[in-house]
Amino acid sequence: MMDTAEFQDLSAGATRLLLLLFRRHDGFNNGQIVCSKRDAMKWCHCTDRAALAYFKELQTSGLVTQTQKGRFRCFGNRGSYCTASTWRLDFL
């Protein structure tokens, strides 16, 4: 996989995010790998816009697919609801 043009054309931030997704893969959870924008921001030391751009770059390259879109909703004083996006590594 590392010898493919898709991998070699990735930016440094997208490569770092791909490593995070691969690190969270346990051999059985492909398609259910949980990774939020905040996780990406922390791991890649970047802004929210950059994290979203890295996710988009990985999807455009065909290396990963988003299987479920995350959500965050705030209900005022009643709290909030949050689910993280899930991902599949397409090269496995």
Secondary structure as GFF3:
##gff-version 3
##sequence-region A 1 92
A	DSSP	alpha_helix	5	8	.	.	.	ID=ss1
A	DSSP	alpha_helix	12	24	.	.	.	ID=ss2
A	DSSP	beta_strand	33	34	.	.	.	ID=ss3
A	DSSP	alpha_helix	37	44	.	.	.	ID=ss4
A	DSSP	alpha_helix	48	61	.	.	.	ID=ss5
A	DSSP	beta_strand	64	68	.	.	.	ID=ss6
A	DSSP	beta_strand	71	74	.	.	.	ID=ss7
A	DSSP	three_ten_helix	76	78	.	.	.	ID=ss8
A	DSSP	beta_strand	80	83	.	.	.	ID=ss9
A	DSSP	beta_strand	86	89	.	.	.	ID=ss10
###
